[in-house]
Amino acid sequence: MREAYHEELESICDGLVEMANLAGSAIGLATTALLDADLQLAEHVISADVKVDDLQRDLENRAIAVLARQQPVATDLRVVVSSLRMSADLERSGDLAEHVAKLARMRYPQRAVPRDLRRTVLEMGQLAQRLMAQAAEVLITHDVAAALQLEKDDDRMDELHRTIFHHLMDDQWHHGVETAVDVTLVGRYYERFADHAVSVARRVVYLVTGEHADELLTDGPA
C-alpha cells in the first residue's frame, strides 16, 4: 500500500514536469508565431493549451484524492500541497503562452511587434522558455541551489520589461496607440510567465527545506 502511495506522489511530480515542458515549448513557439506572423503556428499553440489544462485538472484531482485517502504528513504533505499550487502556476503559464499566440493571430498578417523591439521581444521569449526549462529541471532534481539561481536569473526579464516601457515612453515612438497596447501586453505576458517559473522554483525550495526561498536568499543556502 505504501509503495503504491509513493508511486502516486512520484506520478504527480512527473505530471508537473510534463506541464512545465509543455508550457516552455508553448512560449517558444508562440514567440516565433508572434515575430514571424505565423498564423498556423499560432493556431497550434492555442489548440495545444487544452493539454496543459487537462493535465492541471488531472493533477489536482489526484492530489486531492491523496489528501483524502492517505492523510499525508510532514514532507509528503508538503509535496501534495506544493503540487497543487505548482500545477496552478504552470496552467497559468500555458495560458500566457496562449495569449501571445492569440495576439499573433489577431494581428495577422501584420506583425504585432515593431522592428525596433523585435530583438527585445525575442530575448524575452527565449529567456521565458529557458527559465521554464530550468524550473522543470528543478522539479526533477530538487536542487535548491539551482532553484534559488533561477530567481536571480529572472532579473534579466525585469530589465527587458523595463526596456519595453522605455521605448513606449520615448518621444521617438511613432507606431501608434494600438501597437503600444500590443507591446505593453506582450511585455506583461512574458514577465508574468517568468514569474510563474520562479514561483515553481520557490515552491520546490519549500518542499525540500521547509523554508521559504526569501529566507534562504537572505541568509544564503546552508
TAMORA-V884400 format. One record per backbone hydrogen bond with DSSP energy under -0.5 kcal/mol. NH is the residue of the N-H (numbers start at 1). CO is the residue of the C=O. E is the energy in kcal/mol with one decimal. If there is no record, write none. Layout:
nh=NH co=CO e=E
nh=NH co=CO e=E
//
This chain:
nh=5 co=1 e=-2.0
nh=6 co=2 e=-2.4
nh=7 co=3 e=-2.0
nh=8 co=4 e=-1.8
nh=9 co=5 e=-1.8
nh=10 co=6 e=-2.3
nh=11 co=7 e=-2.3
nh=12 co=8 e=-2.1
nh=13 co=9 e=-2.0
nh=14 co=10 e=-2.4
nh=15 co=11 e=-2.0
nh=16 co=12 e=-1.6
nh=17 co=13 e=-1.9
nh=18 co=14 e=-2.2
nh=19 co=15 e=-2.3
nh=20 co=16 e=-2.5
nh=21 co=17 e=-2.5
nh=22 co=18 e=-2.4
nh=23 co=19 e=-2.6
nh=24 co=20 e=-2.6
nh=25 co=21 e=-2.3
nh=26 co=22 e=-2.4
nh=27 co=23 e=-2.2
nh=28 co=24 e=-1.6
nh=29 co=25 e=-2.5
nh=30 co=26 e=-2.7
nh=31 co=27 e=-1.8
nh=32 co=28 e=-1.7
nh=33 co=29 e=-2.5
nh=34 co=30 e=-2.4
nh=35 co=31 e=-2.5
nh=36 co=32 e=-2.4
nh=37 co=33 e=-0.8
nh=38 co=33 e=-1.6
nh=39 co=37 e=-1.0
nh=42 co=38 e=-2.1
nh=43 co=39 e=-2.6
nh=44 co=40 e=-1.8
nh=45 co=41 e=-2.2
nh=46 co=42 e=-2.3
nh=47 co=43 e=-2.5
nh=48 co=44 e=-2.2
nh=49 co=45 e=-0.9
nh=49 co=46 e=-0.6
nh=50 co=47 e=-1.1
nh=51 co=48 e=-1.4
nh=52 co=48 e=-0.7
nh=53 co=49 e=-2.1
nh=54 co=50 e=-2.7
nh=55 co=51 e=-2.2
nh=56 co=52 e=-2.2
nh=57 co=53 e=-2.2
nh=58 co=54 e=-2.3
nh=59 co=55 e=-2.8
nh=60 co=56 e=-2.3
nh=61 co=57 e=-2.3
nh=62 co=58 e=-2.4
nh=63 co=59 e=-2.7
nh=64 co=60 e=-2.3
nh=65 co=61 e=-2.0
nh=66 co=62 e=-2.2
nh=67 co=63 e=-2.2
nh=68 co=64 e=-2.2
nh=69 co=65 e=-2.7
nh=70 co=66 e=-2.6
nh=71 co=66 e=-0.8
nh=71 co=67 e=-0.9
nh=76 co=73 e=-1.1
nh=77 co=73 e=-0.9
nh=78 co=74 e=-1.9
nh=79 co=75 e=-2.2
nh=80 co=76 e=-2.1
nh=81 co=77 e=-2.7
nh=82 co=78 e=-2.6
nh=83 co=79 e=-2.1
nh=84 co=80 e=-1.9
nh=85 co=81 e=-1.7
nh=86 co=82 e=-2.9
nh=87 co=83 e=-2.5
nh=88 co=84 e=-1.2
nh=89 co=85 e=-1.9
nh=90 co=86 e=-2.6
nh=91 co=87 e=-2.2
nh=92 co=88 e=-2.0
nh=93 co=89 e=-1.9
nh=94 co=90 e=-2.1
nh=95 co=91 e=-1.7
nh=96 co=92 e=-2.0
nh=97 co=93 e=-2.1
nh=98 co=94 e=-2.1
nh=99 co=95 e=-2.2
nh=100 co=96 e=-1.9
nh=101 co=97 e=-2.1
nh=102 co=98 e=-2.6
nh=103 co=99 e=-2.0
nh=104 co=100 e=-1.9
nh=105 co=101 e=-2.3
nh=106 co=102 e=-2.6
nh=107 co=103 e=-1.9
nh=108 co=104 e=-0.9
nh=110 co=107 e=-2.3
nh=112 co=34 e=-0.5
nh=114 co=112 e=-0.5
nh=117 co=114 e=-1.9
nh=118 co=114 e=-0.6
nh=118 co=115 e=-1.0
nh=121 co=117 e=-2.5
nh=122 co=118 e=-2.7
nh=123 co=119 e=-2.2
nh=124 co=120 e=-2.2
nh=125 co=121 e=-2.6
nh=126 co=122 e=-2.6
nh=127 co=123 e=-2.8
nh=128 co=124 e=-2.6
nh=129 co=125 e=-2.1
nh=130 co=126 e=-2.2
nh=131 co=127 e=-2.9
nh=132 co=128 e=-2.0
nh=133 co=129 e=-2.0
nh=134 co=130 e=-2.3
nh=135 co=131 e=-2.1
nh=136 co=132 e=-2.4
nh=137 co=133 e=-2.0
nh=138 co=134 e=-2.4
nh=139 co=135 e=-2.0
nh=140 co=136 e=-1.3
nh=141 co=137 e=-2.8
nh=142 co=138 e=-2.8
nh=144 co=142 e=-0.8
nh=147 co=143 e=-2.0
nh=148 co=144 e=-2.4
nh=149 co=145 e=-2.0
nh=150 co=146 e=-1.8
nh=151 co=147 e=-1.1
nh=152 co=148 e=-1.2
nh=153 co=149 e=-2.6
nh=154 co=150 e=-1.3
nh=155 co=152 e=-1.6
nh=156 co=153 e=-1.3
nh=157 co=154 e=-0.6
nh=158 co=154 e=-1.6
nh=159 co=155 e=-1.9
nh=160 co=156 e=-2.4
nh=161 co=157 e=-2.4
nh=162 co=158 e=-2.0
nh=163 co=159 e=-1.9
nh=164 co=160 e=-1.8
nh=165 co=161 e=-1.4
nh=166 co=162 e=-2.2
nh=167 co=163 e=-2.0
nh=168 co=164 e=-2.1
nh=169 co=165 e=-2.1
nh=170 co=166 e=-0.6
nh=170 co=167 e=-0.7
nh=173 co=170 e=-1.9
nh=179 co=175 e=-0.5
nh=180 co=176 e=-1.5
nh=181 co=177 e=-2.4
nh=182 co=178 e=-2.3
nh=183 co=179 e=-2.8
nh=184 co=180 e=-2.2
nh=185 co=181 e=-2.5
nh=186 co=182 e=-2.6
nh=187 co=183 e=-2.6
nh=188 co=184 e=-1.9
nh=189 co=185 e=-2.7
nh=190 co=186 e=-2.2
nh=191 co=187 e=-2.2
nh=192 co=188 e=-2.6
nh=193 co=189 e=-2.3
nh=194 co=190 e=-2.4
nh=195 co=191 e=-1.7
nh=196 co=192 e=-2.0
nh=197 co=193 e=-1.8
nh=198 co=194 e=-2.4
nh=199 co=195 e=-2.4
nh=200 co=196 e=-2.2
nh=201 co=197 e=-2.0
nh=202 co=198 e=-2.7
nh=203 co=199 e=-2.2
nh=204 co=200 e=-1.8
nh=205 co=201 e=-2.0
nh=206 co=202 e=-2.0
nh=207 co=203 e=-2.5
nh=208 co=204 e=-2.5
nh=209 co=205 e=-2.7
nh=210 co=206 e=-2.1
nh=211 co=205 e=-0.5
nh=215 co=212 e=-0.8
nh=216 co=212 e=-1.4
nh=217 co=213 e=-2.8
nh=218 co=214 e=-1.5
nh=219 co=215 e=-2.3
nh=220 co=216 e=-3.0
//
